[in-house]
C-alpha cells in the first residue's frame, strides 16, 4: 500500500483539486483507492457529499470511535470531515500524531491519498507521519516559494526523529499561466535547487476546473480533451513512473 500526502502549508495551491482528480485516475486504473480529508475546511469532502456520515468522519478517529470509509465510486472510498475536526487541532498529545498512521495501516487499499490543511499543525504532521510519499503542489507566488523550504525542512525533521521511510514524490506546479516569464523563472529556480523533485507536468490555470467540481465531476468526465484533462492524465502517468 502506498500512502501519499499532498501537502503545502500555503493555501490556494490546488491540493484538494489534485487529490480529487488523482483519486479518480488511480481508481479507474483498477487500484483500490482511499481519499482522506484531513483539512477541517472539508473541501475535498464537499466535492463528493454535502454531509459525511459520523462513522466516516475523521473526527471519529480523534474521538476514539470506529472509522469506516464510504464508497463514492467503484474502487474509490472516502474518509471525509468538516469544521468540527478543528477542535482537535490543539490536542497535541503524542498519541494523536499516530492515530491516522495506525488507522491507515489497518486498511486494505492500493493507494491512500491524504489532503492536508494549509498549516504544519497536528493534521498535516499526522499525514506526513502516515505517508510513504509526499507530493508538493505549489504556485509561483513568493509565499509559496518561501514556504517550500519550511516544508522540506519539516519533512527532514520527521524522517530524522521518527526514522520514517517517507520520501518526496515530487513538486508539481499548479494554476499556471505558462505565458508568464515569472513561471519560467520560478520553475528554473526550483529545478536548480531541487532537480530530483520537480515534475515535468504542470497544471494550467482554468475556471473549467471549478465548474466541473461544482458539478461533482472530474474535469475529464466533462471535457475529455481540455488542456486541464490532458495535464492531469499526464501528471498521473508521471507519478506512476516515479512510484
matplotlib code that plots the C-alpha trace (Angstrom):
import matplotlib.pyplot as plt

x = [0.0, 1.3, 0.2, 0.7, 0.3, -0.5, 1.0, 1.9, 1.4, 0.4, -3.3, -4.8, -2.2, -4.6, -4.1, -7.7, -8.2, -5.1, -6.3, -9.7, -8.6, -5.7, -8.2, -10.4, -7.4, -6.0, -9.4, -10.3, -6.9, -8.0, -6.3, -8.4, -8.1, -8.8, -9.1, -8.7, -9.7, -7.7, -8.5, -11.2, -12.4, -13.7, -13.4, -12.5, -15.4, -17.8, -16.6, -18.4, -21.1, -22.8, -22.7, -20.4, -21.8, -20.4, -18.8, -17.0, -15.9, -12.3, -13.4, -14.4, -10.8, -9.8, -12.9, -11.5, -14.5, -14.5, -14.0, -15.3, -14.8, -17.7, -17.7, -18.1, -17.3, -16.0, -12.5, -12.8, -13.5, -13.6, -12.9, -14.4, -14.5, -16.0, -15.2, -15.8, -12.4, -10.7, -11.5, -8.7, -6.0, -4.7, -4.8, -1.2, -0.7, 1.9, -0.6, -2.8, 0.0, -0.1, -3.8, -4.0, -1.0, -2.4, -5.8, -4.2, -2.1, -5.3, -6.8, -6.8, -6.1, -3.5, -3.3, -4.2, -4.2, -4.3, -5.5, -3.9, -4.7, -2.6, -0.5, 2.1, 0.0, -1.4, -3.3, -0.5, 2.1, -0.1, -0.4, 3.4, 4.0, 1.5, 2.8, 5.3, 5.5, 4.8, 3.5, 4.0, 1.8, 2.9, 2.1, 4.6, 3.9, 6.6, 5.0, 4.7, 8.4, 9.5, 7.3, 8.8, 11.9, 10.0, 8.0, 11.1, 12.8, 9.8, 9.8, 13.5, 12.9, 10.2, 12.5, 15.3, 13.2, 10.9, 13.2, 10.3, 10.7, 8.8, 10.2, 9.4, 7.4, 7.6, 6.9, 4.1, 3.3, -0.4, -2.7, -0.1, -0.2, 2.8, 2.9, 4.3, 8.1, 7.7, 6.6, 9.7, 11.9, 10.4, 10.5, 14.1, 15.0, 13.2, 14.5, 18.1, 17.7, 15.7, 16.4, 15.3, 11.9, 10.3, 7.8, 7.7, 3.9, 2.3, -1.4, -2.6, -5.0, -8.6, -12.0, -13.3, -11.9, -14.1, -17.1, -16.5, -16.1, -19.3, -21.0, -19.2, -17.4, -13.7, -12.9, -12.0, -15.6, -17.0, -14.2, -12.1, -9.8, -9.5, -5.9, -6.5, -7.8, -4.7, -2.5, -4.0, -3.7, 0.0, 0.7, -0.8, 1.4, 4.5, 3.6, 3.1, 6.6, 8.0, 6.1]
y = [0.0, 3.4, 6.4, 9.9, 13.1, 16.1, 18.9, 22.6, 25.0, 27.7, 27.7, 28.0, 25.9, 23.3, 20.5, 19.5, 19.6, 17.5, 14.8, 14.8, 14.2, 11.8, 9.8, 9.2, 8.3, 5.8, 4.2, 4.0, 2.4, -0.5, 0.5, 0.4, 4.0, 5.7, 9.5, 11.1, 14.7, 15.9, 19.6, 20.9, 23.1, 19.8, 21.0, 17.5, 16.0, 18.6, 17.5, 14.2, 14.7, 17.5, 15.8, 12.9, 10.2, 10.4, 6.9, 8.1, 11.5, 11.8, 13.4, 9.8, 8.8, 11.6, 10.8, 7.2, 5.8, 3.4, 4.9, 3.4, 4.9, 5.4, 4.3, 7.2, 5.3, 1.9, 1.4, 4.9, 5.3, 8.5, 9.4, 12.9, 15.6, 19.0, 22.0, 20.0, 18.4, 21.8, 21.3, 18.6, 20.9, 22.0, 18.5, 17.6, 14.6, 12.3, 9.5, 11.9, 12.2, 8.5, 7.8, 8.4, 6.2, 3.4, 3.7, 3.6, 0.5, -1.4, -0.5, -2.8, -0.4, 0.0, 3.8, 6.3, 10.0, 12.5, 16.1, 18.3, 21.7, 24.8, 24.6, 22.4, 21.5, 18.3, 17.2, 17.9, 16.3, 13.2, 13.0, 13.3, 10.6, 8.3, 8.7, 6.8, 9.6, 13.4, 15.3, 19.0, 21.3, 24.9, 28.0, 30.7, 33.2, 34.4, 32.9, 29.5, 29.6, 30.7, 28.1, 25.3, 25.4, 25.2, 22.2, 20.3, 21.1, 19.8, 16.6, 16.1, 16.6, 13.9, 11.5, 12.2, 12.0, 9.1, 7.1, 7.4, 5.9, 8.9, 10.5, 13.3, 12.0, 15.3, 19.0, 19.9, 23.4, 24.2, 27.0, 28.0, 30.5, 29.3, 32.5, 34.3, 34.8, 34.5, 30.9, 30.1, 31.9, 30.2, 26.7, 27.2, 28.3, 25.4, 22.9, 24.2, 23.9, 20.6, 18.9, 15.5, 16.7, 18.9, 17.1, 17.9, 18.1, 21.3, 22.0, 25.1, 27.6, 27.3, 28.2, 25.0, 23.0, 24.9, 24.4, 20.7, 20.3, 22.3, 19.6, 16.9, 15.6, 15.5, 17.7, 14.8, 13.4, 16.7, 17.9, 14.9, 16.8, 20.0, 21.1, 20.5, 17.0, 16.2, 17.7, 15.6, 12.4, 13.2, 14.0, 10.7, 8.8, 10.7, 9.9, 6.2, 6.3, 7.6, 5.1]
z = [0.0, -1.0, 1.1, -0.5, 1.5, -0.7, 1.3, 1.3, 4.2, 1.8, 0.9, -2.6, -4.4, -5.6, -3.0, -2.9, -6.6, -7.1, -4.6, -6.2, -9.8, -8.9, -6.8, -9.8, -12.1, -9.6, -9.0, -12.7, -13.3, -11.2, -8.0, -4.8, -3.6, -0.3, -0.1, 3.4, 4.0, 7.0, 6.4, 8.8, 5.9, 4.4, 0.8, -0.5, 1.3, -0.3, -3.7, -3.1, -0.4, 1.5, 4.8, 5.6, 8.0, 11.5, 11.2, 8.1, 9.5, 10.5, 13.8, 14.9, 14.8, 17.3, 19.4, 19.7, 17.8, 14.9, 11.4, 8.2, 4.7, 2.4, -1.2, -3.7, -6.9, -7.8, -6.3, -4.7, -1.0, 1.2, 4.8, 5.0, 7.6, 8.4, 10.6, 13.8, 13.2, 14.1, 17.8, 18.0, 16.4, 19.8, 21.3, 20.6, 22.8, 21.2, 20.6, 18.4, 15.9, 15.2, 15.1, 11.4, 10.7, 12.8, 11.0, 7.6, 8.4, 9.0, 5.6, 2.6, -0.3, -3.0, -2.8, 0.0, -0.8, 2.1, 1.6, 4.2, 5.6, 4.8, 8.0, 9.7, 12.7, 14.1, 11.0, 8.4, 10.7, 11.2, 7.4, 6.9, 9.5, 7.8, 4.3, 2.2, -0.3, -0.2, -3.3, -3.0, -5.2, -5.5, -7.4, -8.5, -5.7, -3.5, -0.4, -2.0, -3.0, 0.5, 2.2, 0.2, 2.3, 5.5, 4.3, 3.2, 6.5, 8.4, 6.4, 7.1, 10.8, 10.7, 8.9, 11.4, 14.6, 13.7, 11.3, 8.9, 5.3, 3.8, 0.7, -1.7, -4.7, -6.5, -6.7, -9.1, -10.3, -10.3, -11.5, -14.1, -17.0, -19.0, -20.9, -17.9, -17.7, -13.9, -14.2, -16.3, -13.8, -10.7, -12.3, -13.3, -9.7, -8.0, -10.6, -10.0, -6.2, -6.2, -9.6, -8.4, -7.2, -9.9, -12.1, -15.8, -15.9, -14.6, -14.2, -16.1, -14.7, -15.8, -14.5, -16.0, -13.1, -10.6, -12.9, -13.0, -9.3, -8.7, -10.7, -8.6, -11.7, -12.5, -15.5, -17.8, -17.4, -18.8, -21.1, -22.1, -24.4, -22.4, -21.6, -17.9, -18.5, -20.6, -17.9, -15.1, -17.1, -18.0, -14.3, -13.3, -15.8, -14.5, -10.9, -11.8, -13.3, -10.1, -7.9]

ax = plt.figure().add_subplot(projection="3d")
ax.plot(x, y, z, "-o")
ax.set_aspect("equal")
plt.show()
